[in-house]
Amino acid sequence: MDFFTAQDRARRLTGRLVLLLLLAVAALIAVASLAVALAVVLLDGGAFAAQPLARALEPRLLAGVAAAVILVVGLGSLVRHLQLRAGGSVVAESLGGRPLNFETRNERERQLLNVVEEMAIASGMPVPEVYLLEDQAINAFAAGHDLDDVAIGITRGAIEALDRDQLQGVIAHEFSHILHGDMRLNLRLVALLHGILVIGLIGRMLLHASSSGRRMRSRKGGGHVAVLGLGASLMVVGYAGTLCGNLIKAAVSRQREFLADASAVQYTRNPEGIGGALKVLAAHRLGSRLLASHAAEFSHLFFGSGVRTLPGLTATHPPLQARIRRVLPRWDGSLPPAPVIQPTPPRHAAAPMEGAAGLASKASIGESMPGAVVADALVADALMAEGGVADEIVASVGRPSAEDISRARRRLGEIDDGLIEAAHEPSAARALVYGILMGADAGSRDAQRQALVGQALPEVLRELEALEVPLSRLAPGQRLPLIELALPVLRRLSVAQLGRFQACLRRLMALESRPGALQWALHRLVLRGIQGERRARRDRHLADLSGPLSLLLSTLALAGQQDETQAHASVERLSAVLGVTLDFVREPALATDLDWAMSRLVRLVQAERAPLLAAMSCCVLHDGRIEPEEAELLSAVAWTLGCPLPSPERLAGQSVGGTA
């Protein structure tokens, strides 16, 4: 399943969730009406007195109960939604996770960070926050609303029990949830179902208050009994809501797990990785069950079930044996020895294999993987004129390959070790970003450095001076991965530090005499990566965005070709292909103008993002080649549009009609 189809499918599933929730609320209203009617009868002192059924069906009572249930469910869902607005970090912290120290000396923790960083860079998305749960169970999860606020959590048991290939399979599984839109769907499901669970919590509170309140016991009449009955009834309603919620979660989650397992094989081309992890999980004495108090609420996010559930309709995950056989069709049923995990660990500051090809079809994704993801046939025809390279670029969105992961590992190995270390330390990470974003000409750099002396912290300035030599040796194509590595560290800055950092970034851009397109794109990527971007409604079509499209495509065409005539011709051809009137912009665009254009383009409907990405690719391809800087520019702009491209190294050096 391609990236754009998967994102649309996740949005359609959200609509189905709302429908299922409404059905569940209707059922709860019926049950609650009967419960309240019974409580009213007891409160009147008549144990099952005159016509309780008639009282239950009284219109005013039904209307009042329905309004109360809807209000409780609505408020409960809204409150939980607001609590989860910050993204995956809220989920990780509620499960007892702690942010993993990027400078850790623990070998297993360092290995985990390396695997996550390689996977993120290969996928063309920012490196997510990594949280460690000090739990001996084997489990993991990915949570967040957008690529900007993703958090990946993993248990101590997983990093201690799994080898590198198995750990990579688990992380690839979680990245599949990210790239297929599952994590956003899962958080919406948590918020929607929380309102139903609140009814049960209210019943529990009433039951507890009535059983422990002395004043309540001393009252005459049936008041005490009525409150007890109301509390017990609401608890029954709450349990019924929990059952409904589990059924809804199970209906959504099980097939998504099969898809994520299949995608992990496709990403790594190593079925023994994810398959081996599942076998170790099956052999582990503690399994995947987490001790966190909120585990049940987030059970559908986990790699394994995370909680005890009844098999069948309420299970959020398929049986482990079924998952293993999907990945390893020739599995003989044997399991490895049960892993031994240290109870109190110290805390410190692939090749293609048989069976992978058939897996995708079993998960119902193989049929659509090879196909073009460009919806418009005219766009597809235009891409053929570019030798099919742009078609490959669009088809690669959200689908990293084993080759991409290997390239990411190799590219990170080629970068100066001092710069890699700097990306993992708060002061040095800020200095690193300043150095990358400072202008190429001497005049701009001198003015920018002088401005930093007055605004940046002294320790950051010292780091910037120390990094000057390795930064001067940066090879084309190495800036973007360094920024991606630094983003998780920068997100952890205090409010004051973050404010100073953003002010320095704005000052650097203001003092740039000739800001290029790549410099603007990297600058925007950093700002969005640390502060996120306001979630805009996706309600615009390409035909509505002629001005922003003209500006962006003209900028990309000029960045890829100094010949203005060829760049103009490229934009004109795309105008005919897209069916949108485009005006070629000859003058270099200002950063503020490009920001304006992007703020409009992020509202583009999902179905038309593939043609846009295809058009962007054609702009940098029209001279017949993609240079490393152009690959970085295309990847950075695509990321800000929510379309994660794989490692730019896959794109760099490609030429029309073949690879140069």
C-alpha positions as CSV (number, residue, x, y, z in Angstrom):
1,M,0.0,0.0,0.0
2,D,1.5,3.3,-1.0
3,F,1.9,6.2,1.4
4,F,-0.9,8.4,0.1
5,T,-3.4,5.6,-0.1
6,A,-2.5,4.5,3.4
7,Q,-3.0,8.1,4.7
8,D,-6.4,8.3,3.1
9,R,-7.4,4.9,4.4
10,A,-6.5,6.0,7.9
11,R,-8.7,9.1,7.6
12,R,-11.6,7.0,6.4
13,L,-11.1,4.6,9.3
14,T,-11.5,7.6,11.6
15,G,-14.9,8.3,10.2
16,R,-15.9,4.7,10.8
17,L,-14.6,5.0,14.4
18,V,-16.9,7.9,15.0
19,L,-19.9,5.9,13.6
20,L,-19.0,2.9,15.9
21,L,-18.7,5.3,18.8
22,L,-22.1,6.7,18.2
23,L,-23.6,3.2,18.1
24,A,-21.8,2.4,21.4
25,V,-23.1,5.6,22.9
26,A,-26.7,4.7,21.8
27,A,-26.4,1.3,23.5
28,L,-25.0,2.9,26.7
29,I,-28.0,5.4,26.7
30,A,-30.4,2.5,26.6
31,V,-28.6,0.6,29.5
32,A,-28.2,3.8,31.5
33,S,-31.9,4.7,31.1
34,L,-32.9,1.4,32.6
35,A,-30.3,1.8,35.4
36,V,-31.5,5.3,36.3
37,A,-35.1,4.2,36.2
38,L,-34.4,1.5,38.7
39,A,-32.5,4.0,40.9
40,V,-35.5,6.3,40.8
41,V,-37.9,3.6,41.8
42,L,-35.7,2.7,44.7
43,L,-35.4,6.3,45.7
44,D,-39.2,6.6,45.8
45,G,-39.2,3.8,48.4
46,G,-41.0,1.3,46.3
47,A,-39.0,-1.7,45.6
48,F,-40.0,-2.5,42.1
49,A,-43.2,-0.6,42.6
50,A,-45.6,0.6,40.0
51,Q,-44.6,0.0,36.4
52,P,-40.8,0.4,36.3
53,L,-40.7,-0.2,32.6
54,A,-43.1,2.7,32.0
55,R,-40.9,4.9,34.1
56,A,-37.8,3.8,32.1
57,L,-39.6,4.8,28.9
58,E,-40.7,8.2,30.2
59,P,-39.7,10.7,27.5
60,R,-38.3,13.3,29.9
61,L,-36.3,10.7,31.7
62,L,-34.9,9.3,28.5
63,A,-34.0,12.7,27.2
64,G,-32.3,13.6,30.4
65,V,-30.3,10.4,30.5
66,A,-29.3,10.7,26.9
67,A,-28.2,14.3,27.4
68,A,-26.2,13.3,30.4
69,V,-24.5,10.4,28.7
70,I,-23.6,12.4,25.6
71,L,-22.3,15.2,27.8
72,V,-20.1,12.9,29.9
73,V,-18.8,11.0,26.8
74,G,-18.2,14.3,24.9
75,L,-16.4,16.0,27.8
76,G,-14.4,12.9,28.6
77,S,-13.3,12.6,25.0
78,L,-12.5,16.3,24.7
79,V,-10.4,16.4,27.9
80,R,-8.4,13.3,26.8
81,H,-7.9,14.8,23.4
82,L,-6.5,18.0,24.9
83,Q,-4.2,15.9,27.2
84,L,-2.8,14.1,24.2
85,R,-2.3,17.2,22.0
86,A,1.4,17.3,22.8
87,G,1.8,14.0,21.0
88,G,3.7,10.8,21.6
89,S,5.7,12.1,24.6
90,V,2.5,12.2,26.7
91,V,1.7,8.6,26.0
92,A,5.3,7.5,26.7
93,E,5.4,9.4,30.0
94,S,2.0,8.1,31.1
95,L,3.4,4.6,30.7
96,G,6.4,5.4,32.9
97,G,8.9,5.9,30.1
98,R,11.9,8.2,30.4
99,P,13.6,10.0,27.5
100,L,16.7,8.1,26.5
101,N,19.9,10.0,27.0
102,F,21.5,10.6,23.6
103,E,24.9,10.4,25.3
104,T,24.3,7.1,27.0
105,R,27.2,4.8,27.4
106,N,25.0,1.7,27.8
107,E,25.8,-0.5,24.8
108,R,22.2,-1.7,24.4
109,E,20.7,1.8,24.7
110,R,23.3,3.1,22.2
111,Q,22.3,0.3,19.8
112,L,18.7,1.2,20.0
113,L,19.4,4.9,19.3
114,N,21.5,3.9,16.3
115,V,18.7,1.7,14.9
116,V,16.1,4.4,15.3
117,E,18.3,7.1,13.8
118,E,19.2,4.9,10.8
119,M,15.5,4.1,10.2
120,A,14.4,7.7,10.5
121,I,17.0,9.0,8.1
122,A,16.3,6.2,5.6
123,S,12.6,7.1,5.8
124,G,13.2,10.8,5.2
125,M,11.6,11.9,8.4
126,P,12.9,13.6,11.6
127,V,14.4,11.3,14.2
128,P,11.7,10.7,16.8
129,E,12.0,10.9,20.6
130,V,13.0,7.6,22.1
131,Y,11.6,6.6,25.5
132,L,12.8,3.6,27.6
133,L,10.3,1.8,29.8
134,E,12.0,0.0,32.7
135,D,9.9,-3.1,32.3
136,Q,11.1,-6.6,31.7
137,A,8.4,-7.5,29.2
138,I,9.1,-7.3,25.5
139,N,7.1,-4.5,23.9
140,A,7.3,-1.3,21.9
141,F,5.0,1.4,20.5
142,A,4.9,4.5,18.3
143,A,2.6,7.4,19.2
144,G,2.0,10.9,17.9
145,H,-0.2,13.0,15.7
146,D,2.3,14.0,13.0
147,L,5.9,13.4,12.0
148,D,6.8,16.4,14.2
149,D,5.7,14.9,17.6
150,V,6.4,11.2,17.2
151,A,7.7,9.2,20.2
152,I,8.9,5.6,20.1
153,G,8.8,3.7,23.3
154,I,10.5,0.4,24.0
155,T,10.9,-1.7,27.1
156,R,14.1,-2.7,28.8
157,G,13.2,-6.3,28.2
158,A,13.1,-5.7,24.4
159,I,16.5,-4.1,24.1
160,E,18.1,-6.7,26.4
161,A,16.5,-9.8,24.8
162,L,16.7,-8.9,21.1
163,D,19.7,-8.8,18.9
164,R,20.3,-6.0,16.4
165,D,18.4,-7.6,13.5
166,Q,15.4,-8.4,15.7
167,L,15.5,-4.9,17.2
168,Q,15.6,-3.4,13.7
169,G,12.6,-5.5,12.8
170,V,10.6,-4.2,15.8
171,I,11.6,-0.6,15.0
172,A,10.6,-1.1,11.4
173,H,7.3,-2.4,12.5
174,E,6.7,0.8,14.5
175,F,7.8,3.0,11.6
176,S,5.2,1.2,9.5
177,H,2.6,2.4,12.0
178,I,4.0,5.9,11.6
179,L,4.1,6.0,7.8
180,H,0.7,4.3,7.3
181,G,-1.1,6.8,9.6
182,D,-1.9,4.2,12.3
183,M,-0.4,6.2,15.2
184,R,-2.7,9.2,14.5
185,L,-5.6,6.9,14.2
186,N,-4.7,5.2,17.5
187,L,-4.5,8.4,19.5
188,R,-7.9,9.5,18.2
189,L,-9.2,6.2,19.2
190,V,-7.9,6.7,22.8
191,A,-9.6,10.1,23.0
192,L,-12.9,8.9,21.6
193,L,-13.1,5.8,23.9
194,H,-12.0,7.7,27.0
195,G,-15.4,9.4,27.2
196,I,-17.1,6.0,27.4
197,L,-14.8,4.8,30.2
198,V,-15.6,8.0,32.2
199,I,-19.1,6.7,32.9
200,G,-17.7,3.6,34.6
201,L,-15.3,5.8,36.6
202,I,-18.2,8.0,37.8
203,G,-20.1,4.8,38.9
204,R,-17.0,3.6,40.8
205,M,-16.7,6.9,42.6
206,L,-20.4,6.9,43.6
207,L,-20.1,3.3,44.8
208,H,-17.1,4.1,46.8
209,A,-18.6,7.3,48.3
210,S,-21.8,5.5,49.3
211,S,-20.1,2.6,50.9
212,S,-17.7,4.7,53.0
213,G,-19.8,7.8,53.8
214,R,-21.1,7.6,57.3
215,R,-23.6,10.4,56.8
216,M,-25.1,8.6,53.9
217,R,-25.6,5.4,56.0
218,S,-27.4,7.3,58.8
219,R,-30.1,8.7,56.5
220,K,-33.6,7.2,56.6
221,G,-35.4,5.9,53.6
222,G,-34.0,4.6,50.3
223,G,-31.5,7.3,49.4
224,H,-28.5,5.3,50.5
225,V,-29.7,2.3,48.6
226,A,-30.5,4.4,45.5
227,V,-27.0,5.8,45.4
228,L,-25.6,2.4,45.8
229,G,-27.8,1.1,43.0
230,L,-27.0,4.1,40.8
231,G,-23.2,3.6,41.4
232,A,-23.4,-0.1,40.7
233,S,-25.5,0.5,37.6
234,L,-23.1,3.0,36.2
235,M,-20.3,0.7,36.8
236,V,-22.1,-2.0,34.8
237,V,-22.7,0.7,32.1
238,G,-19.0,1.5,32.3
239,Y,-18.0,-2.1,31.9
240,A,-20.3,-2.4,29.0
241,G,-18.6,0.7,27.5
242,T,-15.2,-0.9,28.1
243,L,-16.4,-4.0,26.2
244,C,-17.6,-1.8,23.4
245,G,-14.3,0.0,23.4
246,N,-12.3,-3.2,23.3
247,L,-14.4,-4.5,20.4
248,I,-13.8,-1.3,18.5
249,K,-10.1,-1.3,19.2
250,A,-9.8,-5.0,18.2
251,A,-11.7,-4.3,14.9
252,V,-9.2,-1.6,14.0
253,S,-6.0,-3.0,15.3
254,R,-5.6,-6.7,14.3
255,Q,-5.2,-6.3,10.6
256,R,-3.0,-3.2,11.1
257,E,-0.6,-5.5,13.0
258,F,-0.3,-7.9,10.1
259,L,0.3,-5.0,7.8
260,A,3.0,-3.6,10.0
261,D,4.8,-7.0,10.2
262,A,4.7,-7.3,6.4
263,S,6.0,-3.7,6.0
264,A,8.9,-4.5,8.4
265,V,10.0,-7.3,6.1
266,Q,9.7,-5.0,3.1
267,Y,11.7,-2.3,4.8
268,T,14.5,-4.5,6.0
269,R,14.3,-7.4,3.5
270,N,15.0,-9.7,6.4
271,P,12.0,-11.7,7.6
272,E,14.2,-13.3,10.3
273,G,14.4,-9.9,12.0
274,I,10.8,-9.4,12.8
275,G,10.1,-13.1,12.8
276,G,12.9,-13.7,15.3
277,A,11.6,-10.9,17.6
278,L,8.1,-12.5,17.6
279,K,9.6,-15.9,18.5
280,V,11.6,-14.4,21.3
281,L,8.5,-12.7,22.5
282,A,6.6,-16.0,22.4
283,A,9.3,-17.7,24.4
284,H,9.7,-14.9,27.0
285,R,8.3,-15.8,30.4
286,L,6.8,-12.4,30.9
287,G,5.6,-12.0,27.3
288,S,4.5,-8.5,26.4
289,R,2.4,-7.7,29.4
290,L,3.3,-4.2,30.8
291,L,3.0,-3.2,34.5
292,A,2.1,0.4,33.7
293,S,-1.3,1.4,35.1
294,H,-2.4,3.0,31.8
295,A,-1.4,0.0,29.7
296,A,-5.0,-1.1,29.0
297,E,-5.9,2.3,27.6
298,F,-3.0,2.2,25.1
299,S,-3.1,-1.6,24.4
300,H,-3.8,-1.2,20.7
301,L,-0.6,0.9,20.2
302,F,1.8,-1.9,21.4
303,F,3.9,-4.3,19.4
304,G,2.5,-7.1,21.6
305,S,-0.8,-7.1,23.4
306,G,0.5,-5.4,26.5
307,V,-2.4,-6.6,28.7
308,R,-4.3,-9.8,29.3
309,T,-7.3,-10.1,27.0
310,L,-9.8,-12.7,26.2
311,P,-9.0,-14.4,22.9
312,G,-11.3,-13.7,20.0
313,L,-13.3,-10.5,19.3
314,T,-11.7,-8.4,22.0
315,A,-8.1,-9.2,21.3
316,T,-6.3,-6.2,19.9
317,H,-3.4,-8.3,18.4
318,P,-3.5,-11.5,16.4
319,P,-2.1,-14.6,18.0
320,L,1.7,-14.7,18.0
321,Q,1.8,-18.0,16.2
322,A,-0.3,-16.6,13.4
323,R,2.0,-13.5,13.1
324,I,5.1,-15.7,13.0
325,R,3.7,-18.0,10.3
326,R,2.8,-14.9,8.2
327,V,6.4,-13.8,8.3
328,L,8.1,-17.2,8.3
329,P,5.8,-19.6,6.4
330,R,8.2,-22.5,6.9
331,W,8.4,-22.1,10.7
332,D,8.4,-25.5,12.4
333,G,6.9,-24.2,15.7
334,S,10.1,-24.3,17.7
335,L,11.0,-21.4,19.9
336,P,14.4,-20.2,21.2
337,P,15.4,-20.5,24.8
338,A,13.6,-18.0,27.1
339,P,15.7,-14.8,27.4
340,V,17.3,-13.9,30.7
341,I,17.0,-10.2,31.5
342,Q,18.7,-8.4,34.3
343,P,16.1,-7.1,36.8
344,T,17.9,-3.9,37.7
345,P,20.1,-2.7,34.8
346,P,22.5,0.2,35.4
347,R,21.3,3.6,34.2
348,H,23.8,5.7,32.3
349,A,23.9,9.6,32.0
350,A,20.6,-7.2,5.9
351,A,20.2,-9.3,2.9
352,P,17.0,-10.5,1.0
353,M,15.7,-13.9,2.2
354,E,13.2,-16.4,0.9
355,G,9.6,-15.8,2.0
356,A,9.7,-12.0,2.0
357,A,8.3,-11.7,-1.5
358,G,5.1,-13.6,-0.8
359,L,4.5,-11.9,2.5
360,A,3.1,-8.7,1.2
361,S,0.4,-10.4,-0.8
362,K,-0.7,-12.3,2.3
363,A,-1.0,-9.0,4.1
364,S,-3.0,-7.6,1.2
365,I,-0.4,-5.0,0.4
366,G,1.8,-6.6,-2.3
367,E,-0.6,-6.0,-5.1
368,S,-0.4,-2.2,-4.8
369,M,3.2,-1.8,-3.9
370,P,4.8,-1.9,-7.4
371,G,2.1,0.4,-8.9
372,A,2.5,4.1,-9.5
373,V,1.1,6.3,-6.8
374,V,0.5,9.3,-9.0
375,A,-3.2,9.6,-9.3
376,D,-3.4,11.7,-12.3
377,A,-2.7,9.9,-15.6
378,L,-1.4,13.1,-17.2
379,V,1.2,13.5,-14.4
380,A,2.3,9.9,-15.0
381,D,2.7,10.6,-18.8
382,A,4.9,13.6,-17.9
383,L,7.0,11.5,-15.6
384,M,7.7,9.0,-18.3
385,A,9.4,11.8,-20.2
386,E,11.9,12.1,-17.3
387,G,12.9,8.5,-17.7
388,G,10.7,7.3,-14.8
389,V,13.0,8.8,-12.1
390,A,10.3,11.1,-10.8
391,D,7.9,8.2,-10.7
392,E,10.3,6.3,-8.6
393,I,10.7,9.3,-6.2
394,V,7.0,9.6,-5.6
395,A,6.5,5.8,-5.3
396,S,9.3,5.8,-2.6
397,V,7.4,8.1,-0.2
398,G,6.9,6.4,3.1
399,R,8.5,3.1,1.9
400,P,12.2,2.9,3.0
401,S,14.0,-0.1,1.7
402,A,16.9,-2.2,3.0
403,E,19.2,-0.3,0.7
404,D,18.0,3.0,2.2
405,I,18.8,1.7,5.7
406,S,22.2,0.6,4.5
407,R,22.8,4.0,2.9
408,A,21.7,5.8,6.0
409,R,24.2,3.7,8.1
410,R,27.0,4.4,5.6
411,R,26.3,8.1,5.4
412,L,26.3,8.5,9.1
413,G,29.6,6.6,9.2
414,E,31.1,9.1,6.7
415,I,30.3,12.2,8.8
416,D,32.9,13.5,11.2
417,D,32.5,11.8,14.6
418,G,32.8,15.2,16.3
419,L,29.7,16.4,14.4
420,I,27.8,13.3,15.3
421,E,28.6,13.8,18.9
422,A,27.7,17.5,18.7
423,A,24.2,16.6,17.4
424,H,23.6,14.6,20.6
425,E,24.5,17.4,23.1
426,P,22.3,20.4,23.8
427,S,24.8,23.2,23.5
428,A,26.7,21.7,20.7
429,A,23.5,20.8,18.8
430,R,22.5,24.5,18.8
431,A,26.0,25.5,17.6
432,L,25.9,22.8,14.9
433,V,22.6,24.1,13.5
434,Y,23.9,27.7,13.6
435,G,26.9,26.6,11.6
436,I,24.9,24.7,9.0
437,L,22.5,27.5,8.5
438,M,25.0,30.4,8.3
439,G,25.5,31.8,4.8
440,A,28.1,30.7,2.4
441,D,29.6,34.1,1.6
442,A,32.1,35.6,3.9
443,G,30.2,38.9,4.4
444,S,27.0,37.2,5.6
445,R,28.9,34.8,7.9
446,D,30.8,37.7,9.6
447,A,27.6,39.6,10.2
448,Q,25.8,36.5,11.5
449,R,28.6,35.5,13.8
450,Q,28.7,39.0,15.2
451,A,24.9,38.8,15.8
452,L,25.3,35.5,17.6
453,V,27.9,37.0,19.9
454,G,25.2,39.4,21.2
455,Q,22.4,36.8,21.4
456,A,23.7,33.2,21.9
457,L,24.9,31.8,25.1
458,P,28.7,31.7,25.7
459,E,28.9,27.9,25.9
460,V,27.1,27.7,22.5
461,L,29.6,30.2,21.0
462,R,32.5,28.1,22.3
463,E,31.0,25.0,20.7
464,L,30.5,26.9,17.4
465,E,34.2,27.9,17.4
466,A,35.2,24.3,18.1
467,L,33.0,23.0,15.2
468,E,34.2,25.5,12.6
469,V,36.8,23.2,11.0
470,P,34.7,20.0,10.8
471,L,31.8,22.1,9.5
472,S,33.9,23.5,6.7
473,R,34.6,19.9,5.6
474,L,31.0,18.9,5.3
475,A,30.3,17.1,2.1
476,P,27.2,17.8,0.0
477,G,24.2,15.8,1.3
478,Q,25.4,15.7,4.9
479,R,23.6,18.7,6.3
480,L,20.1,17.2,6.4
481,P,21.0,14.1,8.4
482,L,22.9,16.1,10.9
483,I,19.9,18.4,11.4
484,E,17.6,15.3,11.7
485,L,19.9,13.9,14.4
486,A,19.9,17.2,16.3
487,L,16.1,17.7,16.4
488,P,15.3,15.4,19.3
489,V,17.9,17.1,21.5
490,L,16.7,20.6,20.5
491,R,13.1,19.6,21.4
492,R,14.3,19.0,25.0
493,L,15.5,22.6,25.5
494,S,13.9,24.6,28.2
495,V,11.3,27.3,27.3
496,A,13.9,30.0,27.8
497,Q,16.6,28.2,25.8
498,L,14.2,27.4,23.0
499,G,13.1,31.1,22.8
500,R,16.7,32.3,22.6
501,F,17.5,29.6,20.0
502,Q,14.5,30.6,17.8
503,A,15.5,34.3,18.0
504,C,19.0,33.4,16.9
505,L,17.7,31.5,13.9
506,R,15.5,34.3,12.8
507,R,18.4,36.7,13.2
508,L,20.6,34.5,11.0
509,M,18.1,34.4,8.2
510,A,17.5,38.1,8.4
511,L,21.2,38.8,8.0
512,E,21.6,36.4,5.0
513,S,22.4,38.5,1.9
514,R,21.6,35.7,-0.6
515,P,19.5,33.0,1.1
516,G,19.3,30.0,-1.2
517,A,16.4,27.6,-1.5
518,L,18.2,24.9,0.4
519,Q,19.1,27.2,3.2
520,W,15.5,28.3,3.5
521,A,14.2,24.7,3.5
522,L,16.6,23.6,6.2
523,H,15.8,26.7,8.3
524,R,12.1,25.9,8.0
525,L,12.7,22.3,8.8
526,V,14.5,23.1,12.0
527,L,11.7,25.5,13.1
528,R,9.0,23.1,12.4
529,G,10.9,20.2,13.9
530,I,11.2,22.0,17.3
531,Q,7.9,23.8,17.5
532,G,5.7,21.9,15.2
533,E,3.3,23.5,12.8
534,R,-0.3,24.4,13.4
535,R,-2.5,21.6,12.1
536,A,-4.4,23.1,9.1
537,R,-7.5,21.7,7.5
538,R,-6.7,19.9,4.3
539,D,-9.4,21.4,2.1
540,R,-7.6,23.0,-0.8
541,H,-7.0,21.6,-4.3
542,L,-4.2,22.3,-6.8
543,A,-6.5,24.5,-8.8
544,D,-7.0,26.8,-5.7
545,L,-3.2,27.2,-5.1
546,S,-1.9,28.7,-8.4
547,G,0.1,31.4,-6.7
548,P,1.9,29.3,-4.0
549,L,2.5,26.6,-6.6
550,S,4.0,29.1,-9.1
551,L,6.4,30.4,-6.4
552,L,7.5,27.0,-5.1
553,L,7.9,25.2,-8.5
554,S,9.8,28.2,-9.9
555,T,12.2,28.2,-6.9
556,L,12.8,24.5,-7.3
557,A,13.4,24.8,-11.0
558,L,15.8,27.6,-10.6
559,A,17.6,25.8,-7.8
560,G,18.2,22.8,-10.1
561,Q,19.2,24.8,-13.2
562,Q,20.9,28.1,-13.7
563,D,19.5,28.3,-17.3
564,E,16.4,30.4,-16.7
565,T,15.0,29.5,-20.1
566,Q,15.0,25.8,-19.3
567,A,13.5,26.4,-15.8
568,H,10.7,28.5,-17.4
569,A,10.0,25.8,-19.9
570,S,9.8,23.2,-17.1
571,V,7.2,25.3,-15.2
572,E,5.2,25.9,-18.3
573,R,5.0,22.2,-19.1
574,L,3.9,21.4,-15.5
575,S,1.2,24.0,-15.9
576,A,-0.3,22.1,-18.8
577,V,0.2,18.7,-17.1
578,L,-1.4,19.8,-13.7
579,G,-4.2,21.8,-15.4
580,V,-3.3,24.8,-13.2
581,T,-2.2,28.2,-14.5
582,L,1.3,28.8,-13.3
583,D,3.3,32.0,-13.6
584,F,7.1,31.6,-13.7
585,V,8.8,33.7,-11.0
586,R,12.2,34.8,-12.3
587,E,13.4,36.7,-9.2
588,P,14.8,34.7,-6.3
589,A,12.0,34.3,-3.8
590,L,12.4,35.7,-0.3
591,A,12.2,33.4,2.7
592,T,9.0,35.1,3.9
593,D,7.4,34.6,0.5
594,L,8.3,30.9,0.5
595,D,6.9,30.5,4.0
596,W,3.7,32.1,2.8
597,A,3.5,29.6,-0.1
598,M,4.1,26.6,2.2
599,S,1.5,27.8,4.7
600,R,-1.0,27.5,1.8
601,L,0.3,24.3,0.3
602,V,0.1,22.4,3.6
603,R,-3.7,22.6,3.2
604,L,-3.7,20.6,0.0
605,V,-5.9,17.5,0.2
606,Q,-4.1,14.2,0.6
607,A,-5.2,12.9,-2.8
608,E,-3.4,15.7,-4.7
609,R,-0.1,15.6,-2.8
610,A,1.3,12.8,-5.1
611,P,0.9,15.0,-8.2
612,L,2.5,17.9,-6.4
613,L,5.5,15.8,-5.3
614,A,5.8,14.5,-8.9
615,A,5.8,18.1,-10.2
616,M,8.4,19.1,-7.6
617,S,10.6,16.2,-8.7
618,C,10.3,17.2,-12.3
619,C,11.5,20.7,-11.5
620,V,14.8,19.4,-10.1
621,L,15.0,16.7,-12.8
622,H,14.5,19.0,-15.8
623,D,18.3,19.4,-16.3
624,G,18.6,15.6,-16.4
625,R,20.3,15.1,-13.0
626,I,19.7,15.3,-9.3
627,E,22.6,16.8,-7.4
628,P,23.1,16.0,-3.6
629,E,22.0,19.6,-2.7
630,E,18.9,19.3,-4.9
631,A,18.1,15.9,-3.2
632,E,18.4,17.6,0.2
633,L,16.1,20.4,-0.9
634,L,13.5,18.1,-2.4
635,S,13.5,15.9,0.7
636,A,13.3,18.9,3.1
637,V,10.4,20.5,1.3
638,A,8.6,17.2,1.0
639,W,9.0,16.6,4.7
640,T,7.4,19.9,5.5
641,L,4.4,18.8,3.4
642,G,4.1,15.6,5.4
643,C,5.5,13.4,2.6
644,P,8.6,11.7,4.0
645,L,11.1,10.8,1.2
646,P,13.7,8.2,1.8
647,S,17.4,9.0,2.1
648,P,18.4,11.7,-0.4
649,E,21.4,9.5,-1.3
650,R,19.0,7.3,-3.2
651,L,18.1,10.4,-5.3
652,A,21.5,12.1,-5.5
653,G,23.4,11.4,-8.7
654,Q,20.4,10.0,-10.6
655,S,20.0,11.1,-14.1
656,V,17.2,10.8,-16.7
657,G,17.4,7.5,-18.4
658,G,19.7,5.9,-15.9
659,T,22.2,6.5,-13.1
660,A,25.2,8.7,-13.7
